[in-house]
Amino acid sequence: MTRYGMAIDLERCVGCQACATACKIANNLPKDITYNTVYTRTSANPDDFGTAVVHGATANDNAFGEFPNCMLEFLPVQCQHCDNPPCLSVCPTGATKKRADGIVYVDNSLCIGCRACMMACPYDHVRSINEGAPEYYLDVVVGEADAPTHEAGTVEKCTFCHNLVDRGEVPACMQLCMGRARFWGDLDDPESDVSKAMEGRSYYKLRESAGTSPNVFYLTK
């Protein structure tokens, strides 16, 4: 059984926002919806997401530390597609679902916009809600023909681009990454790109203390 996951090499990420842009376009996301956010780290604590680029906010690319030992690092964050997703158990309608391959998604035909999943999720801003009728920057539809639909009063999140994955492609966030910082594949296959990228490397997961067992790994040294 395939168990999908992603590794993000923080040594390669330059904070260019290409992943966030590719995600926005491929999924034809409305103005106020973001699946993939690139943060500027503001401390050495891996759970400190720093300054968000959320809902059109401007990136604050400030280094942290004390001179001369200052560092500028970026932290891309999306849904972590957890083994134990708290969003799944709190959803009153079953709109949040988890596939056999580990991908967590929202069925917006069942979502009532109660925000229970947003409150249960320990990862800030990885879920967004369409407050009203979705508005777009362009007058034309962009992205994949089978991109997710967007409905008023429903919650959305990263889907690991399962529409692309199901036809043998990789998630959109990987396709334009100039630093080739993202790796994808079956975590249980030692020959997959993600397994090879993690081999011999140090890594951490976000907010492991929450007990969610996330499947996004952040490679360090």
N, CA and C atoms as a LAMMPS dump frame, in Angstrom:
ITEM: TIMESTEP
0
ITEM: NUMBER OF ATOMS
663
ITEM: BOX BOUNDS ff ff ff
-5.0000000000000000e+02 5.0000000000000000e+02
-5.0000000000000000e+02 5.0000000000000000e+02
-5.0000000000000000e+02 5.0000000000000000e+02
ITEM: ATOMS id mol type element x y z
1 1 1 N 0.839 -1.193 0
2 1 2 C 0 0 0
3 1 3 C 0.882 1.254 0
4 2 1 N 0.627 2.144 -0.914
5 2 2 C 1.378 3.396 -1.001
6 2 3 C 1.041 4.297 0.184
7 3 1 N 2.067 4.965 0.705
8 3 2 C 1.875 5.953 1.779
9 3 3 C 2.626 7.209 1.379
10 4 1 N 1.891 8.173 0.85
11 4 2 C 2.528 9.355 0.286
12 4 3 C 3.033 10.316 1.363
13 5 1 N 4.136 10.977 1.047
14 5 2 C 4.685 12.004 1.911
15 5 3 C 5.601 12.919 1.12
16 6 1 N 6.006 14.003 1.748
17 6 2 C 6.858 14.991 1.096
18 6 3 C 7.99 15.394 2.022
19 7 1 N 9.163 15.592 1.45
20 7 2 C 10.298 16.132 2.186
21 7 3 C 10.651 17.485 1.577
22 8 1 N 10.916 18.451 2.433
23 8 2 C 11.296 19.797 1.987
24 8 3 C 12.68 20.092 2.534
25 9 1 N 13.618 20.318 1.647
26 9 2 C 15.014 20.562 2.031
27 9 3 C 15.194 22.044 2.325
28 10 1 N 15.294 22.382 3.601
29 10 2 C 15.418 23.788 3.998
30 10 3 C 16.772 24.377 3.635
31 11 1 N 17.74 23.517 3.319
32 11 2 C 19.043 24.002 2.844
33 11 3 C 18.936 24.504 1.404
34 12 1 N 17.918 24.06 0.693
35 12 2 C 17.741 24.443 -0.707
36 12 3 C 16.701 25.545 -0.901
37 13 1 N 15.749 25.668 0.041
38 13 2 C 14.669 26.65 -0.112
39 13 3 C 15.212 28.065 -0.006
40 14 1 N 14.898 28.904 -1.012
41 14 2 C 15.367 30.288 -1.025
42 14 3 C 14.227 31.284 -0.828
43 15 1 N 13.035 30.784 -0.501
44 15 2 C 11.913 31.68 -0.234
45 15 3 C 11.415 32.434 -1.449
46 16 1 N 11.531 31.832 -2.64
47 16 2 C 11.184 32.538 -3.878
48 16 3 C 9.682 32.618 -4.122
49 17 1 N 8.903 31.837 -3.382
50 17 2 C 7.437 31.811 -3.493
51 17 3 C 6.932 31.105 -4.752
52 18 1 N 7.813 30.457 -5.513
53 18 2 C 7.355 29.761 -6.724
54 18 3 C 6.378 28.642 -6.386
55 19 1 N 6.608 27.949 -5.273
56 19 2 C 5.714 26.855 -4.882
57 19 3 C 4.322 27.383 -4.557
58 20 1 N 4.272 28.495 -3.844
59 20 2 C 2.993 29.085 -3.47
60 20 3 C 2.245 29.595 -4.703
61 21 1 N 3.002 30.175 -5.641
62 21 2 C 2.4 30.689 -6.868
63 21 3 C 1.875 29.559 -7.737
64 22 1 N 2.682 28.505 -7.892
65 22 2 C 2.258 27.359 -8.701
66 22 3 C 1.004 26.72 -8.121
67 23 1 N 0.951 26.618 -6.804
68 23 2 C -0.217 26.059 -6.127
69 23 3 C -1.447 26.921 -6.382
70 24 1 N -1.277 28.221 -6.253
71 24 2 C -2.401 29.153 -6.438
72 24 3 C -2.996 29.023 -7.84
73 25 1 N -2.114 28.927 -8.835
74 25 2 C -2.58 28.88 -10.216
75 25 3 C -3.134 27.506 -10.57
76 26 1 N -2.404 26.434 -10.223
77 26 2 C -2.831 25.083 -10.6
78 26 3 C -4.195 24.732 -10.037
79 27 1 N -4.496 25.259 -8.84
80 27 2 C -5.767 24.959 -8.178
81 27 3 C -6.823 26.044 -8.374
82 28 1 N -6.493 27.06 -9.231
83 28 2 C -7.432 28.152 -9.504
84 28 3 C -8.001 28.716 -8.208
85 29 1 N -7.112 29.029 -7.263
86 29 2 C -7.557 29.429 -5.932
87 29 3 C -8.118 30.849 -5.919
88 30 1 N -9.201 31.063 -5.182
89 30 2 C -9.748 32.416 -5.015
90 30 3 C -8.758 33.34 -4.31
91 31 1 N -9.077 34.614 -4.306
92 31 2 C -8.186 35.633 -3.756
93 31 3 C -7.744 35.322 -2.327
94 32 1 N -8.673 34.977 -1.469
95 32 2 C -8.371 34.857 -0.05
96 32 3 C -8.094 33.43 0.403
97 33 1 N -7.827 32.543 -0.532
98 33 2 C -7.554 31.148 -0.192
99 33 3 C -6.097 30.82 -0.505
100 34 1 N -5.411 30.242 0.464
101 34 2 C -4.013 29.853 0.296
102 34 3 C -3.835 28.444 0.82
103 35 1 N -3.264 27.56 0.017
104 35 2 C -2.969 26.203 0.47
105 35 3 C -1.541 26.084 0.984
106 36 1 N -0.646 26.852 0.412
107 36 2 C 0.788 26.68 0.63
108 36 3 C 1.395 28.036 0.983
109 37 1 N 1.928 28.159 2.179
110 37 2 C 2.457 29.425 2.668
111 37 3 C 3.946 29.304 2.956
112 38 1 N 4.723 30.279 2.494
113 38 2 C 6.157 30.302 2.79
114 38 3 C 6.404 31.347 3.87
115 39 1 N 6.843 30.872 5.018
116 39 2 C 7.11 31.75 6.15
117 39 3 C 8.581 32.13 6.215
118 40 1 N 8.843 33.275 6.819
119 40 2 C 10.201 33.645 7.172
120 40 3 C 10.404 33.286 8.629
121 41 1 N 11.393 32.44 8.88
122 41 2 C 11.657 32.035 10.261
123 41 3 C 12.102 33.231 11.09
124 42 1 N 11.586 33.314 12.307
125 42 2 C 11.982 34.409 13.194
126 42 3 C 12.697 33.921 14.448
127 43 1 N 12.917 32.615 14.527
128 43 2 C 13.68 32.064 15.646
129 43 3 C 14.184 30.697 15.24
130 44 1 N 15.032 30.122 16.081
131 44 2 C 15.569 28.796 15.802
132 44 3 C 14.582 27.688 16.149
133 45 1 N 13.474 28.039 16.788
134 45 2 C 12.453 27.057 17.144
135 45 3 C 11.706 26.62 15.89
136 46 1 N 11.769 25.322 15.528
137 46 2 C 11.125 24.884 14.291
138 46 3 C 9.614 25.038 14.297
139 47 1 N 9.008 25.177 15.469
140 47 2 C 7.562 25.355 15.547
141 47 3 C 7.147 26.821 15.502
142 48 1 N 8.135 27.717 15.426
143 48 2 C 7.836 29.139 15.274
144 48 3 C 7.78 29.428 13.78
145 49 1 N 6.569 29.562 13.247
146 49 2 C 6.418 29.712 11.805
147 49 3 C 6.885 31.073 11.314
148 50 1 N 7.014 32.035 12.207
149 50 2 C 7.518 33.339 11.787
150 50 3 C 6.446 34.202 11.16
151 51 1 N 6.83 34.987 10.185
152 51 2 C 5.936 35.942 9.55
153 51 3 C 5.278 35.317 8.34
154 52 1 N 3.975 35.301 8.319
155 52 2 C 3.241 34.596 7.271
156 52 3 C 3.073 35.45 6.03
157 53 1 N 3.017 34.793 4.899
158 53 2 C 2.578 35.415 3.666
159 53 3 C 1.173 34.86 3.417
160 54 1 N 0.202 35.383 4.154
161 54 2 C -1.153 34.847 4.139
162 54 3 C -2.115 35.92 3.649
163 55 1 N -3.012 35.515 2.749
164 55 2 C -4.062 36.407 2.264
165 55 3 C -3.495 37.731 1.752
166 56 1 N -2.418 37.652 0.997
167 56 2 C -1.886 38.84 0.353
168 56 3 C -0.929 39.657 1.2
169 57 1 N -0.619 39.211 2.427
170 57 2 C 0.315 39.968 3.26
171 57 3 C 1.702 39.942 2.629
172 58 1 N 2.499 40.943 2.903
173 58 2 C 3.839 41.048 2.335
174 58 3 C 4.832 40.261 3.172
175 59 1 N 5.737 39.564 2.502
176 59 2 C 6.768 38.81 3.213
177 59 3 C 7.67 39.745 4.001
178 60 1 N 8.013 39.328 5.199
179 60 2 C 8.919 40.105 6.045
180 60 3 C 10.209 39.313 6.168
181 61 1 N 11.127 39.523 5.232
182 61 2 C 12.32 38.697 5.142
183 61 3 C 13.403 39.203 6.094
184 62 1 N 13.175 38.998 7.378
185 62 2 C 14.122 39.426 8.395
186 62 3 C 14.918 38.24 8.915
187 63 1 N 16.198 38.458 9.116
188 63 2 C 17.046 37.423 9.7
189 63 3 C 16.768 37.32 11.195
190 64 1 N 17.162 36.178 11.8
191 64 2 C 17.054 36.044 13.249
192 64 3 C 18.43 35.704 13.812
193 65 1 N 18.581 35.865 15.118
194 65 2 C 19.865 35.654 15.763
195 65 3 C 20.523 36.975 16.1
196 66 1 N 21.722 36.903 16.64
197 66 2 C 22.467 38.096 17.018
198 66 3 C 23.721 38.214 16.159
199 67 1 N 23.975 39.426 15.699
200 67 2 C 25.148 39.681 14.862
201 67 3 C 26.415 39.275 15.607
202 68 1 N 27.345 38.592 14.948
203 68 2 C 27.4 38.293 13.51
204 68 3 C 26.794 36.933 13.146
205 69 1 N 26.126 36.313 14.095
206 69 2 C 25.571 34.976 13.851
207 69 3 C 24.091 35.056 13.477
208 70 1 N 23.806 35.766 12.403
209 70 2 C 22.427 35.922 11.942
210 70 3 C 22.127 34.903 10.842
211 71 1 N 20.864 34.534 10.75
212 71 2 C 20.442 33.566 9.742
213 71 3 C 19.146 34.026 9.099
214 72 1 N 18.998 33.74 7.829
215 72 2 C 17.756 33.995 7.114
216 72 3 C 17.284 32.66 6.551
217 73 1 N 16.175 32.164 7.074
218 73 2 C 15.667 30.874 6.661
219 73 3 C 14.176 30.966 6.361
220 74 1 N 13.735 30.076 5.508
221 74 2 C 12.334 30.055 5.096
222 74 3 C 11.715 28.713 5.459
223 75 1 N 10.418 28.738 5.697
224 75 2 C 9.71 27.532 6.118
225 75 3 C 8.393 27.42 5.349
226 76 1 N 8.367 26.615 4.292
227 76 2 C 7.107 26.399 3.578
228 76 3 C 6.185 25.497 4.405
229 77 1 N 4.941 25.901 4.542
230 77 2 C 3.986 25.141 5.363
231 77 3 C 2.681 24.951 4.599
232 78 1 N 2.173 23.73 4.642
233 78 2 C 0.874 23.393 4.073
234 78 3 C 0.245 22.364 4.988
235 79 1 N -0.904 21.83 4.601
236 79 2 C -1.445 20.703 5.34
237 79 3 C -0.381 19.626 5.435
238 80 1 N -0.252 19.038 6.617
239 80 2 C 0.807 18.055 6.854
240 80 3 C 0.37 16.622 6.554
241 81 1 N -0.873 16.44 6.143
242 81 2 C -1.4 15.115 5.76
243 81 3 C -0.992 14.059 6.794
244 82 1 N -1.473 14.297 7.997
245 82 2 C -1.055 13.524 9.168
246 82 3 C -1.597 12.094 9.16
247 83 1 N -0.855 11.212 9.815
248 83 2 C -1.36 9.856 10.039
249 83 3 C -2.543 9.874 11.003
250 84 1 N -2.489 10.811 11.97
251 84 2 C -3.558 10.938 12.964
252 84 3 C -4.146 12.346 12.898
253 85 1 N -4.86 12.679 11.846
254 85 2 C -5.344 14.054 11.673
255 85 3 C -6.512 14.389 12.603
256 86 1 N -6.347 15.353 13.495
257 86 2 C -7.457 15.716 14.396
258 86 3 C -8.646 16.297 13.646
259 87 1 N -8.406 16.865 12.471
260 87 2 C -9.499 17.421 11.67
261 87 3 C -10.495 16.344 11.26
262 88 1 N -10.02 15.125 11.124
263 88 2 C -10.869 14.021 10.668
264 88 3 C -11.917 13.648 11.714
265 89 1 N -11.479 13.573 12.954
266 89 2 C -12.377 13.093 14.012
267 89 3 C -13.382 14.142 14.462
268 90 1 N -13.082 15.427 14.263
269 90 2 C -14.001 16.465 14.751
270 90 3 C -15.024 16.891 13.708
271 91 1 N -14.834 16.506 12.462
272 91 2 C -15.764 16.944 11.419
273 91 3 C -17.126 16.286 11.618
274 92 1 N -18.185 17.072 11.802
275 92 2 C -19.501 16.485 12.124
276 92 3 C -20.211 15.859 10.923
277 93 1 N -19.757 16.164 9.71
278 93 2 C -20.456 15.658 8.531
279 93 3 C -19.636 14.652 7.735
280 94 1 N -18.406 14.414 8.15
281 94 2 C -17.544 13.509 7.39
282 94 3 C -16.964 14.149 6.144
283 95 1 N -16.954 15.491 6.097
284 95 2 C -16.429 16.184 4.922
285 95 3 C -14.913 16.038 4.805
286 96 1 N -14.231 16.007 5.942
287 96 2 C -12.791 15.745 5.926
288 96 3 C -12.584 14.245 5.814
289 97 1 N -11.816 13.857 4.815
290 97 2 C -11.604 12.438 4.54
291 97 3 C -10.111 12.143 4.408
292 98 1 N -9.767 10.895 4.653
293 98 2 C -8.385 10.446 4.485
294 98 3 C -8.373 9.236 3.568
295 99 1 N -7.602 9.33 2.493
296 99 2 C -7.516 8.235 1.549
297 99 3 C -6.614 7.12 2.084
298 100 1 N -6.691 5.969 1.46
299 100 2 C -5.873 4.832 1.876
300 100 3 C -4.384 5.121 1.722
301 101 1 N -4.036 6.03 0.792
302 101 2 C -2.628 6.375 0.586
303 101 3 C -2.151 7.507 1.494
304 102 1 N -3.011 7.941 2.429
305 102 2 C -2.622 8.93 3.419
306 102 3 C -2.993 10.361 3.102
307 103 1 N -3.452 10.643 1.897
308 103 2 C -3.81 12.012 1.533
309 103 3 C -5.116 12.413 2.21
310 104 1 N -5.081 13.563 2.892
311 104 2 C -6.257 14.104 3.594
312 104 3 C -6.869 15.203 2.717
313 105 1 N -8.173 15.184 2.557
314 105 2 C -8.824 16.19 1.713
315 105 3 C -10.205 16.528 2.266
316 106 1 N -10.799 17.579 1.709
317 106 2 C -12.132 18.022 2.12
318 106 3 C -13.106 17.831 0.963
319 107 1 N -14.195 17.155 1.225
320 107 2 C -15.283 17.017 0.26
321 107 3 C -16.217 18.201 0.482
322 108 1 N -16.113 19.212 -0.395
323 108 2 C -16.88 20.438 -0.131
324 108 3 C -18.379 20.255 -0.333
325 109 1 N -18.793 19.13 -0.907
326 109 2 C -20.233 18.873 -1.014
327 109 3 C -20.827 18.49 0.336
328 110 1 N -19.973 18.102 1.281
329 110 2 C -20.424 17.734 2.628
330 110 3 C -20.084 18.793 3.672
331 111 1 N -19.187 19.714 3.325
332 111 2 C -18.724 20.711 4.305
333 111 3 C -19.811 21.743 4.587
334 112 1 N -20.033 22.034 5.871
335 112 2 C -21.031 23.038 6.27
336 112 3 C -20.374 24.303 6.818
337 113 1 N -19.033 24.363 6.728
338 113 2 C -18.328 25.57 7.145
339 113 3 C -18.351 25.839 8.632
340 114 1 N -18.416 24.797 9.453
341 114 2 C -18.499 24.985 10.902
342 114 3 C -17.154 25.348 11.531
343 115 1 N -16.062 25.148 10.799
344 115 2 C -14.691 25.479 11.22
345 115 3 C -14.142 24.571 12.308
346 116 1 N -14.821 23.488 12.623
347 116 2 C -14.311 22.587 13.657
348 116 3 C -12.931 22.064 13.286
349 117 1 N -12.751 21.757 12.013
350 117 2 C -11.453 21.243 11.564
351 117 3 C -10.369 22.299 11.706
352 118 1 N -10.695 23.548 11.422
353 118 2 C -9.724 24.638 11.523
354 118 3 C -9.279 24.828 12.964
355 119 1 N -10.213 24.687 13.892
356 119 2 C -9.883 24.853 15.307
357 119 3 C -9.093 23.662 15.844
358 120 1 N -9.352 22.478 15.298
359 120 2 C -8.664 21.279 15.784
360 120 3 C -7.241 21.162 15.247
361 121 1 N -6.989 21.745 14.088
362 121 2 C -5.682 21.608 13.442
363 121 3 C -4.619 22.405 14.186
364 122 1 N -3.489 21.782 14.544
365 122 2 C -2.431 22.504 15.262
366 122 3 C -1.52 23.321 14.353
367 123 1 N -1.775 23.286 13.039
368 123 2 C -0.912 23.994 12.089
369 123 3 C -1.631 25.238 11.579
370 124 1 N -1.142 26.389 12.008
371 124 2 C -1.813 27.652 11.733
372 124 3 C -1.966 27.908 10.233
373 125 1 N -3.138 28.342 9.85
374 125 2 C -3.427 28.859 8.512
375 125 3 C -3.35 27.823 7.394
376 126 1 N -3.271 26.531 7.682
377 126 2 C -3.215 25.571 6.578
378 126 3 C -4.61 25.277 6.023
379 127 1 N -5.643 25.67 6.747
380 127 2 C -7.012 25.57 6.246
381 127 3 C -7.6 26.97 6.131
382 128 1 N -8.356 27.198 5.073
383 128 2 C -9.012 28.486 4.839
384 128 3 C -10.484 28.238 4.573
385 129 1 N -11.297 29.245 4.823
386 129 2 C -12.73 29.121 4.552
387 129 3 C -13.16 30.191 3.556
388 130 1 N -13.985 29.792 2.613
389 130 2 C -14.606 30.74 1.688
390 130 3 C -15.756 31.416 2.421
391 131 1 N -15.527 32.627 2.866
392 131 2 C -16.559 33.33 3.635
393 131 3 C -17.804 33.604 2.803
394 132 1 N -17.605 33.954 1.554
395 132 2 C -18.726 34.221 0.655
396 132 3 C -18.43 33.623 -0.701
397 133 1 N -19.108 34.114 -1.711
398 133 2 C -18.856 33.627 -3.064
399 133 3 C -17.405 33.906 -3.431
400 134 1 N -16.665 32.904 -3.905
401 134 2 C -15.245 33.102 -4.218
402 134 3 C -15.028 34.211 -5.241
403 135 1 N -13.998 35.025 -4.989
404 135 2 C -13.604 36.076 -5.931
405 135 3 C -12.199 35.765 -6.434
406 136 1 N -11.933 36.131 -7.693
407 136 2 C -10.681 35.768 -8.331
408 136 3 C -9.964 37.011 -8.857
409 137 1 N -8.656 36.901 -9.006
410 137 2 C -7.879 38.001 -9.557
411 137 3 C -8.085 38.135 -11.07
412 138 1 N -8.377 37.014 -11.719
413 138 2 C -8.54 37.016 -13.175
414 138 3 C -9.989 36.738 -13.549
415 139 1 N -10.356 37.164 -14.73
416 139 2 C -11.711 36.931 -15.225
417 139 3 C -11.826 35.601 -15.948
418 140 1 N -10.718 34.877 -16.042
419 140 2 C -10.73 33.582 -16.718
420 140 3 C -10.301 32.496 -15.73
421 141 1 N -10.761 31.294 -15.957
422 141 2 C -10.372 30.161 -15.123
423 141 3 C -8.962 29.734 -15.5
424 142 1 N -8.124 29.491 -14.502
425 142 2 C -6.752 29.048 -14.75
426 142 3 C -6.525 27.706 -14.06
427 143 1 N -5.387 27.11 -14.333
428 143 2 C -5.017 25.89 -13.636
429 143 3 C -5.47 24.631 -14.346
430 144 1 N -5.437 23.548 -13.579
431 144 2 C -5.778 22.242 -14.119
432 144 3 C -7.277 22.137 -14.39
433 145 1 N -7.611 21.366 -15.425
434 145 2 C -9.028 21.194 -15.772
435 145 3 C -9.803 20.515 -14.656
436 146 1 N -9.106 19.688 -13.878
437 146 2 C -9.762 18.975 -12.779
438 146 3 C -9.365 19.542 -11.415
439 147 1 N -9.049 20.834 -11.401
440 147 2 C -8.725 21.501 -10.132
441 147 3 C -9.929 21.462 -9.198
442 148 1 N -9.697 21.581 -7.883
443 148 2 C -10.822 21.571 -6.934
444 148 3 C -11.816 22.699 -7.224
445 149 1 N -13.062 22.44 -6.919
446 149 2 C -14.065 23.499 -7.017
447 149 3 C -14.068 24.298 -5.715
448 150 1 N -14.563 25.514 -5.779
449 150 2 C -14.527 26.408 -4.624
450 150 3 C -15.941 26.931 -4.376
451 151 1 N -16.44 26.628 -3.188
452 151 2 C -17.834 26.949 -2.867
453 151 3 C -17.919 27.852 -1.641
454 152 1 N -18.87 28.761 -1.647
455 152 2 C -19.083 29.651 -0.507
456 152 3 C -19.405 28.843 0.741
457 153 1 N -18.827 29.262 1.875
458 153 2 C -19.144 28.635 3.149
459 153 3 C -18.499 27.288 3.364
460 154 1 N -17.435 26.993 2.616
461 154 2 C -16.753 25.706 2.781
462 154 3 C -15.274 25.921 3.068
463 155 1 N -14.682 24.921 3.707
464 155 2 C -13.262 24.967 4.08
465 155 3 C -12.43 24.28 2.998
466 156 1 N -11.243 24.827 2.773
467 156 2 C -10.326 24.246 1.797
468 156 3 C -8.937 24.087 2.395
469 157 1 N -8.13 23.233 1.754
470 157 2 C -6.764 22.997 2.198
471 157 3 C -5.982 22.328 1.076
472 158 1 N -4.684 22.194 1.285
473 158 2 C -3.82 21.457 0.364
474 158 3 C -4.336 20.031 0.204
475 159 1 N -4.354 19.562 -1.033
476 159 2 C -4.803 18.204 -1.324
477 159 3 C -3.643 17.296 -1.737
478 160 1 N -2.405 17.797 -1.605
479 160 2 C -1.241 17.102 -2.189
480 160 3 C -1.465 16.921 -3.694
481 161 1 N -2.328 17.783 -4.266
482 161 2 C -2.665 17.709 -5.692
483 161 3 C -2.996 16.275 -6.101
484 162 1 N -3.937 15.657 -5.39
485 162 2 C -4.233 14.252 -5.676
486 162 3 C -4.768 14.046 -7.082
487 163 1 N -5.319 15.112 -7.693
488 163 2 C -5.739 14.987 -9.084
489 163 3 C -4.537 14.751 -10.004
490 164 1 N -3.411 15.406 -9.706
491 164 2 C -2.191 15.191 -10.483
492 164 3 C -1.541 13.857 -10.118
493 165 1 N -1.488 13.58 -8.829
494 165 2 C -0.863 12.346 -8.353
495 165 3 C -1.554 11.119 -8.94
496 166 1 N -2.87 11.17 -9.026
497 166 2 C -3.624 10.022 -9.523
498 166 3 C -3.344 9.722 -10.991
499 167 1 N -2.787 10.698 -11.704
500 167 2 C -2.407 10.416 -13.09
501 167 3 C -0.888 10.377 -13.28
502 168 1 N -0.192 10.123 -12.183
503 168 2 C 1.239 9.86 -12.263
504 168 3 C 2.136 11.078 -12.247
505 169 1 N 1.587 12.255 -11.936
506 169 2 C 2.39 13.469 -11.858
507 169 3 C 2.713 13.787 -10.398
508 170 1 N 3.446 14.866 -10.191
509 170 2 C 3.81 15.286 -8.839
510 170 3 C 3.004 16.523 -8.472
511 171 1 N 2.883 16.851 -7.179
512 171 2 C 2.155 18.051 -6.779
513 171 3 C 2.7 19.313 -7.449
514 172 1 N 1.809 20.26 -7.704
515 172 2 C 2.171 21.477 -8.439
516 172 3 C 3.282 22.273 -7.76
517 173 1 N 3.329 22.24 -6.44
518 173 2 C 4.33 23.033 -5.718
519 173 3 C 5.756 22.608 -6.044
520 174 1 N 5.934 21.396 -6.538
521 174 2 C 7.268 20.894 -6.864
522 174 3 C 7.723 21.317 -8.246
523 175 1 N 6.794 21.61 -9.122
524 175 2 C 7.115 21.71 -10.536
525 175 3 C 7.946 22.931 -10.907
526 176 1 N 7.81 24.033 -10.157
527 176 2 C 8.55 25.251 -10.484
528 176 3 C 9.594 25.616 -9.437
529 177 1 N 9.861 24.725 -8.494
530 177 2 C 10.81 25.032 -7.418
531 177 3 C 12.215 25.201 -7.993
532 178 1 N 12.741 26.426 -7.936
533 178 2 C 14.037 26.703 -8.55
534 178 3 C 15.188 26.02 -7.807
535 179 1 N 15.005 25.763 -6.532
536 179 2 C 16.056 25.118 -5.754
537 179 3 C 15.912 23.613 -5.69
538 180 1 N 14.85 23.084 -6.332
539 180 2 C 14.558 21.648 -6.254
540 180 3 C 14.572 21.19 -4.798
541 181 1 N 13.798 21.925 -3.985
542 181 2 C 13.811 21.704 -2.539
543 181 3 C 12.775 20.682 -2.073
544 182 1 N 11.887 20.248 -2.958
545 182 2 C 10.816 19.34 -2.547
546 182 3 C 10.982 17.955 -3.184
547 183 1 N 10.648 16.95 -2.382
548 183 2 C 10.752 15.57 -2.831
549 183 3 C 9.469 14.839 -2.463
550 184 1 N 9.026 13.965 -3.348
551 184 2 C 7.704 13.367 -3.224
552 184 3 C 7.77 11.866 -3.473
553 185 1 N 6.848 11.139 -2.875
554 185 2 C 6.763 9.73 -3.205
555 185 3 C 6.222 8.897 -2.07
556 186 1 N 6.419 7.596 -2.201
557 186 2 C 5.947 6.617 -1.234
558 186 3 C 6.956 6.504 -0.094
559 187 1 N 6.527 6.846 1.097
560 187 2 C 7.433 6.817 2.255
561 187 3 C 7.88 5.398 2.593
562 188 1 N 7.113 4.409 2.172
563 188 2 C 7.45 3.015 2.474
564 188 3 C 8.292 2.359 1.38
565 189 1 N 8.584 3.11 0.322
566 189 2 C 9.414 2.589 -0.773
567 189 3 C 10.812 3.181 -0.667
568 190 1 N 11.82 2.386 -0.331
569 190 2 C 13.177 2.923 -0.176
570 190 3 C 13.759 3.489 -1.468
571 191 1 N 13.156 3.158 -2.62
572 191 2 C 13.646 3.645 -3.898
573 191 3 C 12.923 4.908 -4.371
574 192 1 N 11.947 5.379 -3.604
575 192 2 C 11.218 6.592 -4.005
576 192 3 C 12.101 7.819 -3.814
577 193 1 N 11.761 8.891 -4.512
578 193 2 C 12.535 10.135 -4.413
579 193 3 C 12.551 10.662 -2.987
580 194 1 N 11.405 10.587 -2.306
581 194 2 C 11.339 11.142 -0.95
582 194 3 C 12.194 10.32 0.006
583 195 1 N 12.178 9.002 -0.139
584 195 2 C 12.984 8.151 0.74
585 195 3 C 14.47 8.369 0.51
586 196 1 N 14.862 8.501 -0.753
587 196 2 C 16.269 8.732 -1.07
588 196 3 C 16.736 10.093 -0.561
589 197 1 N 15.861 11.095 -0.647
590 197 2 C 16.221 12.438 -0.173
591 197 3 C 16.431 12.456 1.336
592 198 1 N 15.668 11.642 2.065
593 198 2 C 15.748 11.626 3.526
594 198 3 C 16.886 10.744 4.05
595 199 1 N 17.364 9.837 3.219
596 199 2 C 18.38 8.889 3.659
597 199 3 C 19.646 9.608 4.134
598 200 1 N 20.034 9.361 5.37
599 200 2 C 21.237 9.955 5.937
600 200 3 C 21.119 11.41 6.331
601 201 1 N 19.942 11.999 6.203
602 201 2 C 19.743 13.414 6.517
603 201 3 C 19.058 13.577 7.865
604 202 1 N 19.335 14.7 8.519
605 202 2 C 18.59 15.083 9.715
606 202 3 C 17.311 15.79 9.277
607 203 1 N 16.24 15.586 10.018
608 203 2 C 14.991 16.23 9.66
609 203 3 C 14.139 16.405 10.914
610 204 1 N 13.133 17.224 10.783
611 204 2 C 12.153 17.35 11.857
612 204 3 C 10.77 17.452 11.239
613 205 1 N 9.754 17.245 12.077
614 205 2 C 8.37 17.446 11.69
615 205 3 C 7.804 18.579 12.545
616 206 1 N 6.798 19.24 12.051
617 206 2 C 6.215 20.362 12.775
618 206 3 C 5.28 19.881 13.879
619 207 1 N 5.486 20.437 15.062
620 207 2 C 4.601 20.218 16.208
621 207 3 C 4.275 18.743 16.43
622 208 1 N 5.324 17.953 16.499
623 208 2 C 5.151 16.524 16.75
624 208 3 C 4.483 16.255 18.088
625 209 1 N 4.64 17.191 19.024
626 209 2 C 4.054 17.003 20.352
627 209 3 C 2.528 16.925 20.299
628 210 1 N 1.939 17.369 19.2
629 210 2 C 0.481 17.315 19.068
630 210 3 C -0.006 15.891 18.793
631 211 1 N 0.917 14.989 18.488
632 211 2 C 0.546 13.595 18.271
633 211 3 C -0.115 13.311 16.938
634 212 1 N 0.104 14.179 15.964
635 212 2 C -0.571 14.036 14.676
636 212 3 C 0.184 13.134 13.695
637 213 1 N 1.462 12.904 13.921
638 213 2 C 2.317 12.122 12.999
639 213 3 C 2.242 12.675 11.58
640 214 1 N 2.726 13.898 11.378
641 214 2 C 2.664 14.513 10.044
642 214 3 C 3.543 13.788 9.033
643 215 1 N 3.169 13.907 7.761
644 215 2 C 3.917 13.259 6.679
645 215 3 C 4.621 14.248 5.77
646 216 1 N 4.923 15.424 6.312
647 216 2 C 5.81 16.379 5.66
648 216 3 C 7.056 16.475 6.533
649 217 1 N 8.211 16.249 5.917
650 217 2 C 9.478 16.182 6.654
651 217 3 C 10.354 17.352 6.209
652 218 1 N 10.954 18.018 7.181
653 218 2 C 11.805 19.172 6.886
654 218 3 C 13.262 18.769 7.074
655 219 1 N 13.993 18.716 5.967
656 219 2 C 15.383 18.292 5.983
657 219 3 C 16.276 19.456 6.383
658 220 1 N 17.227 19.184 7.243
659 220 2 C 18.13 20.237 7.708
660 220 3 C 19.56 19.951 7.248
661 221 1 N 20.303 19.184 7.996
662 221 2 C 21.712 18.912 7.635
663 221 3 C 21.852 17.582 6.948
